[in-house]
Amino acid sequence: MKTLMMIVLLSVASPAWGMDIPDADSAGGKLFAQKCSVCHALPSPRRLNWMYWQHILGLMKERMDERGVPEPSRKEWKLIASYLKAHAR
């Protein structure tokens, strides 16, 4: 079920991938761009509301663990989450 939700959410967000992101020069914007484009195209933070971003962050953590991708530190996760929350739909 989680995988299906992720596929639906990412397919909705796909037209925004590759867009310029808001506040790109901020610490959160830079970290978001750096960490979240390692495995996939960068989605616009404005494509989803904060509730969905919280879910997506959990899914991304699971995927990183499954694939052995180094996770952001706890501090980095908080900065990414803060950035997404500030720029969510």
Rosetta blueprint (number, residue, H / E / L):
1 M L
2 K H
3 T H
4 L H
5 M H
6 M H
7 I H
8 V H
9 L H
10 L H
11 S H
12 V H
13 A H
14 S H
15 P H
16 A H
17 W L
18 G L
19 M L
20 D L
21 I L
22 P L
23 D L
24 A L
25 D L
26 S L
27 A H
28 G H
29 G H
30 K H
31 L H
32 F H
33 A H
34 Q H
35 K H
36 C H
37 S L
38 V L
39 C L
40 H L
41 A L
42 L L
43 P L
44 S L
45 P H
46 R H
47 R H
48 L L
49 N L
50 W H
51 M H
52 Y H
53 W H
54 Q H
55 H H
56 I H
57 L H
58 G H
59 L H
60 M H
61 K H
62 E H
63 R H
64 M H
65 D H
66 E H
67 R H
68 G L
69 V L
70 P L
71 E L
72 P L
73 S L
74 R H
75 K H
76 E H
77 W H
78 K H
79 L H
80 I H
81 A H
82 S H
83 Y H
84 L H
85 K H
86 A H
87 H H
88 A L
89 R L
